Amino acid sequence: MKPLGRRFDAYQAFLLGCKTYWSNTLYPQVKSECYTKNDEKSFDAIENSSRDNVTYQYYSYLERHLQRMKYSGRYGIVPMHEPFRPELEQKLDENLPKNLLTLQNNFEPPSYFTAIDIHQHPGGTCGDTLAGFVYERGSRSMWPGGSKDRGLHSRFNAIVKSICEPQRVLDLGCGFGKSTQPFAEDFPGGKVLGVDVSAPCLKLAALTAYKNQLQNIQYHQCNAENTPFSSASFDLVTSTMLLHEMPPKAIRKLIRESFRLLDNGGYAIHLDYLTDDDPFNQFIHFGHAQRNNEPFMKPLSEMGLGNVMQDAGFKDVKVEPFEEAPNALSPNNRAWRFPWIIVTGQRP
Ligand SMILES: C[S@@+](CC[C@H](N)C(=O)[O-])C[C@H]1O[C@@H](n2cnc3c(N)ncnc32)[C@H](O)[C@@H]1O
């Protein structure tokens, strides 16, 4: 893909600079003012006192509008892709090797997914033929500590590798392949299948796998709640940042479906966000969910994901914090971060 131009780069770098100020300076200030004002420290007390707090109002304004500008502003990702539409669409329709990508005719993504512009991405990841390119560019500046490389996914894969050495991997909600590709590279003797509801993302994922000459990867369009694959056909069912995009009913179906798909002894390992029960952390995370159009983040934190895994039949279920970048979990890190967790369970 051609560069989108100096104006685009300067505008996006400016937004990321503002986001870094928001994360590293404003967030610790909101936290400190909140704790000075609230002896009680209940969720309701924090919410009530924050409503009129100017630092919190500024924090919330920036959180909402920097993200809006990133996608939809004058030099936002969506308008800046528009002039390249014909050539990008042509690229996506390139002939790919047979079986690399399977799309469904007349596939209907779930209504909970199409009803909202998730992450403030206009139309979400399914809404436009260029949505995969837009999402890929957006993912490079998801949060100030993140970067365009695969740091987060490599760290996740290192943990997965310490748990199991799967030969048959299913990556649910694979997007444009950023979470799938590291599995194909780390387990070259195995087979990796990425599934998603979004055709534009899957097309970009398949194109990238083809360009990177990854022979052990395939992509398939389907809903992770209900896949067309045979029972006991995988050693690992995984997802990265998928669960918080689904309502609890759909997550329960996905967990039961993962159990069906796993062979005996296989693992389900999901990377996502769950707050702890600290009221300030909840206030910030649930506020983020509202400001970033992510309505299912709060229900995910409240549904008891570990119990859902156990009820589905998984054993040795663990929900553990995940350090997404070096020192992210250090007490010296005062910056804003997502409450990353990994949930793991084994099919007996
Ligand atoms: C935040 S993205 C994460 C993508 C990828 N796992 C990564 O780490 O870059 C979530 C993805 O889940 C997909 N998705 C949402 N609901 C889904 C569902 N019910 N079944 C399959 N995919 C879904 C979206 O289209 C999107 O590509």
The ligand as a Gaussian input file, in Angstrom:
#p B3LYP/6-31G(d) Opt

LIG

0 1
 C      -10.667000      -6.290000      17.847000
 S      -10.672000      -7.300000      16.436000
 C       -9.290000      -8.387000      16.781000
 C       -8.688000      -8.965000      15.533000
 C       -7.476000      -9.880000      15.741000
 N       -7.795000     -10.990000      16.603000
 C       -6.258000      -9.134000      16.241000
 O       -5.775000      -9.463000      17.333000
 O       -5.783000      -8.225000      15.548000
 C      -12.068000      -8.365000      16.652000
 C      -12.447000      -9.120000      15.391000
 O      -13.518000     -10.012000      15.729000
 C      -14.414000     -10.079000      14.641000
 N      -15.708000     -10.576000      15.167000
 C      -16.619000      -9.911000      15.929000
 N      -17.653000     -10.718000      16.252000
 C      -17.391000     -11.919000      15.691000
 C      -18.056000     -13.170000      15.681000
 N      -19.224000     -13.352000      16.301000
 N      -17.483000     -14.196000      15.020000
 C      -16.281000     -14.044000      14.371000
 N      -15.606000     -12.885000      14.356000
 C      -16.141000     -11.837000      15.000000
 C      -14.417000      -8.667000      14.064000
 O      -14.820000      -8.633000      12.725000
 C      -12.942000      -8.252000      14.247000
 O      -12.203000      -8.542000      13.091000

